[in-house]
Each structure stands twice: as C-alpha cells, then as structure tokens.
Amino acid sequence: MSSETLPDAGALPDAEPTADAEPAADAEPAQYDDGFAPEVGVGPHPLPWPAGKQYDPELLAAGDRRNVVDRYRYWTREAIVADLDTRRHDFHVAVENWGHDFNIGSVVRTANAFLARQVHIVGRRRWNRRGAMVTDRYQHVRHHPDTASLTAWAAEEGLAVIGIDNLPGAVPLERTELPRRCVLLFGQEGPGLTEEAREHAAMVCSIAQFGSTRSINAGAAAAIAMHAWVQRHAEIAGPGQG
C-alpha cells in the first residue's frame, strides 16, 4: 500500500479514457473567476514595478484577475504556495472517492480557505476538479489507493484519523475537542464513510442537525468540521483573516 502526491490540476498528463476518467468538462478556467463571476482583481501595475522574485512579470504587465487575497497580488503561483507552506495548519482532510463524488472539489476549495496542510484522495485517483475553482493549484493533494494506506501513513506521521459522519455511536462534534494534529476523514455523498473507514478511525464525530433531512451535503459537512478545528486551534488575526 502506498500513497503519492498528485500533480496540480494543470499538470495532469494526457491519458486514454478509462472507467475512472473524469466526466467531460469545459477547459479549466485560467483564473479562479474566469467565466464564473464578475471580473475581480487589479489591472496592470503602474511603473516602476515592485522588486522581488515573488512577482510575475506577466501579471504585472497584464493585471492580476485571480481571486486571491491582496497580499498575493502579482505573485507567481509557486511563490504563493511557498508562502502558504510556512503557515499551514496541523490538520489534514481526507475524502473517500469510490464513486467519483462531485463534492470533492468543494472540499478542496474549503481546505484551501482554512489552510489545511494536505488533502488526501482515498480510492480513485482522479476526481472532478470543477468545484475546486482552481484552488487545488495552491493546495497539496495526495492520493491513497485505500483507507488502510491512508491510516498507515497517518500513523507514521502521528496523526489521529477522525471520521465525520452521523452514525450510531458517533460523538457530537460540537462537544468534542478535535486533536490539533489530525486527519478529518469524510465519506462520499450518500453512503457516507465506508465500513473500512469506520474501523480505521480513532473516533467518529457527528454534526448536530435539527431538520427533517437525514444528512447534509458532504461538502458542507467538511466545511463545518474544518471550522470546528479552526475555532479551537487557529490564531485569528483579524476580520476575514486567519
């Protein structure tokens, strides 16, 4: 059993279609917001240009329309990732991917927002990136062929695996102190965590619900769990910034 870091969305090699291939989709947007929202960002930088190897000459000349925070305006992608790597939090996010769940992109986007250390795809290697809105370019993504591989890796890293699902015997997330160093593990939409995932998890936490529906969207559940970790462990510097 082994795991591997996946290349970013723009670096996947061409391959013959397989049963595990992604559904046909339009070309990936060059920026977060291309074709999805009104134009954001800034135009060309006035002369003289700022000095520093973090700056991208093409963005300085043409403008930076990416949906990034102001501190990263005109920075190269590599410089942004390197800076994020100095500040990433101590939690990881893992998602089971047995049926090509469309929620995985949303989970990756939220993991980027909450600055998870890594996102782990368990099962099928390929996943639908549309919901990530290109945020996977700034987020480390690792693949594991099965849950046993994920949990073996987590054990080597000293990380507790915490399943998130509304199952009999689960403890309320709202009353649980999540470990600082952990992997938040989510099942796919519909069936939730597999039996194997439940067996390997150190603990399973449920999310309180008060309406008529049996469960909530996997992407929403992931956001709630990540925010629970942030409330307990992150240093909140100011409005909108961690």
N, C-alpha and C positions, 0 to 999 in steps of 0.2 A: 504494500500500500504506500502511495506516495502522493505528494501534492506539488503543485507548481504555480509560480506566479504567472498570471495571464498577461499578455501584451495589452497595451492600451487599445482603445476602440479603433484608432486609425492605423494600427499595425498588424491586424489580423491577416494572415496570408490567404490568398485565394485557394479555394478547395472545391472538389467536386461535390455537388449537393448530396446530402445524406439524410436519413430519417431524423438526425439530430440537428439538422441545419436550422438556422433562423428563418422565420417566415419572410417572404419578400417584403421589402420596405423601400421607401424613398431614400435617396442618398442622405447620408448623415449631415446635419447642418454644420457649417464651418464654425459657427459660434453658438453659444447656448441658445440665443434667442432668435436665430435666423428662421423666419417663416412661422414663428410661434407667438410672437408678441410685438408690440410697437418697438421701434428702434431704441436701444439704450446705449449707454456708454458715452464716449467722448470722441471728438474728431481729431484731426492731425494735431500733433503737439507743436506749439509755436517755437520758433528758433530763439535762442540756442537750445538744443536738445539736452536733457539731463545726461550726466555721465554715469556709467556703471554697466557692468557686464550683464546685469539682470534685464536690461532694456532690449526690446526687439526693434531694430531699425524699421522694419516694415510696418509695425503698429504705430511707431512714432510718426511715420510719414503718412500713413493712410487713415489712422484713427483706430481706436480700440472699442469695438462694439460688443465685447463679451460681457456676460452677466457676472462680473467679478467685483469684489469689493474694491473701493478706491485705492487702497494701498497697493493693489496689484495691477493698476492701470499701466499699460505699455510693457509689462513684464513678459518674458518668454514663458511658455508652459513649464519648461524644465526648472526655471528659477522659482516659479510659484510652488511647484511640487517640493523642491528642496527646502523652501521656507516652511511650508506646511509640515514637513517631516520633523522639523525642530520643535513643533508644538502639538503633535498628535496626541490624542488621549489614549488611555490604557485599556480601552475596551475594543473588542473586535465584533463584527457582525457576520453571522453565517446563515445562509439560506439554502434549504434543500431544493434541488432543481431536477425533479424526476419527470415533470410533465410540461416543461417549457413555460413556467409561470410568468405572466406578463407583469407581475408586481415587482419582480426583482429589480428592474430599472428604477422604480420609485424608491426601493430600499437603498440602492446605491446612492441616489441623489440625496436622501436624508442622511446617510452615513457621511457623505461629504460635508453636509451642513453642520453636523455635530462633530466632525473631525475624528471619526473612528480611525483606529490605527490601520486596519485592513478589513476588506470584505472578502468572505470566503464563499465560493460557489460549490455546493456539495451535490454530486451526481453528474448530470450532463454538463459538459464543458461549456457549450455555447448557451448564451442567454440573450433575451431580447433587450437591446440597449435603448430603445426609443424613449422609455420612461426616464432614463437617466439624464436625458437632456445634456449629454456630453460631459457631465460631471465625472464620469469614470476616467476621464483624462487626468484628473487630479487626485484620484483615489487608487490606492494599491489594491489589486484584486488577485486572489489566489484560488486555485482550483483543487478540490479533493474528490477523488472518484467515489468515495463512500463516507458514511458517518464515522466508521471505525478509523479511517485515515485522519479525519478532522480531529477526533478526540485524542488520537495518539500524538498528533502534532501539538495539540493544546497541552497535553500532559508534559511533554518535553519543555514547553515554554512556561510551565507553571500557571496556566490559565484555567479557571473554573468554567465549565460549559453550563450555561443557564438556558434551559429551554423556555420558550414563551408560547403558551397555548392554554386554552380554557379546558383543562382535562380534570377528571376526578382525581382528587388528591393534590392538585396544584395549590401552591401557596399564593395569597394575594400579592401582586406586585406592589400595591400601594402600601403594604405593611412589611415589606421585605427590604433589607439593606443589601443592595447588589454589591458584590465584591468589586474592588477597584480594578483588578486585573481579571478580566473575564471575556468569554465569548458568548454573545447573545445569539441563540440559535432559533431560527424560525422555520416552520414547515411551509409547504406551498399552499396556495389558496384552495380552500375546500377541505381536503383531508387533514390538513394541519401536520403536526410532527409525525413522522413515521414511528413505528414501534421500536425500531433500532435506535432512533434519536432519543426516545424517552428513556431507554435502557442506559444509554451512554451519558445522559445529562446528570450533573451533580444535583440539580434541582430544577423543577418546572414551576414557573410563575404564571398566574392567570391575571387577566386585566378585567377589572370590575365593569360590568355592563348592566344597564338598568332598563333597556327597552325590550322589544319583542323579538329582535333578531337573535339567532343562535351564535353568531360570531361576527367579528369585524374584519374588514379588509386587511390582508397580510401587510400591505404597505403602511397602513395606519397603525397596526399593532407594533410594527418595528419602530415607527416614529415615537410612539408613546413610551416604549421600553428604553429607547436611546435617551429620551428626555428625562426619564426617571434616573438614569445613570448620571446625566449632566447635572441634575438638581442636587445630587448627593456629592459628586466628586469634582466637578469642573469649577474653575475660578472664573467668575462672571465679572468682566472688567467694566462693562457699560452697556447702554441700550443697544441691543442687536448684535453685540459682540461677545464672544467667549474668550 
